[in-house]
Amino acid sequence: MTLLPTRAVVKPWGRADLPAPFAASDGQTVGEIWFEPPPELPQLLAKYIFTSEKLSVQVHPNDAQAVAAGLGRQGKEECWLVIAAEPGAVLGIGFREEIDPKALRAAVLDGTVEGLMAWHPVEAGDFFYIPANTVHAIGAGVTLIEVQQNSDITWRLYDYGRPRELHLEQGLAVARTRPYDPALRRKVAPAEAAALVDGPYFRLDQLAGPPGAAAFARHGAAPVLVLPCAGVVSVEGSAVPPGSAAVAPGLGSVSLAPDAVCLVASACD
């Protein structure tokens, strides 16, 4: 069993007061806690995200688009499980209606793109899969777990006047200009065993108590990324506390107490 090293990433929209067991040092505004991808699962990256302000309006390319852009690595599809949200917290995903690409360009340039997006009120247990090419923004007051392809390619379209680089031509070239598919979101109860993602790049399950036959059928004997959320979770007999992550050689080496909850992810072939 290997506990994954973590990396705190300071962001202008992050928080100085992180929920336990995390802590920001020297008043820094930490926006993300990354778990370094293990050699057994180099395709996947998991992180916690903490927001006090809106993230930029952004988009990610798919694999083919990343290669065509000369980046020589995989694109980025991701998913979010909201674990805490302040009253009024929202996620911006897709558009309220189909929009002409020229109108999208104009809205990005004049700062009105927020008004075209669909803003989804969220609370703990809301889950969203975000395909590549989906224009999106995480709002303020949200804590979530993100599981994604291991890629750092983010093309910012609009950033509220912050002094950070934008990527208008790259982002507009790949942005999907239609509403978000509601079939890609769901509500997950705190103690619910649920299959959340079934490809094309990774599988993700929430386990509640010991894994059942369905989870074994989905993940097989492949290495799994283990993200405990609550209770006692062990990998090969060693405890993995909530707020940490580990890689297990297979689901059979993961043990959960009856009241424990964790996420497990494996890579698709």
Protein Blocks (a to p, Z undefined) as FASTA:
>chain_A
ZZddddddddfklcfbdcdfbdceehiacfbdcddddfklmmbccdddddfbdcdddddd
dfklmmmnonopacdddddddfbdcehiacdehjfbdcdfklmmmmmmnopmmmmpccdd
ddehiacdddehiacdddehiacdddddddfbdcdfbgghpacdddfklmmmmmccbdcd
fklgccddfklccdfbgcjkbccdddedjadfklmmmnmmadcddddfbdjddeehiacd
ehiacddfbfklpccdfkbccddddddZZ
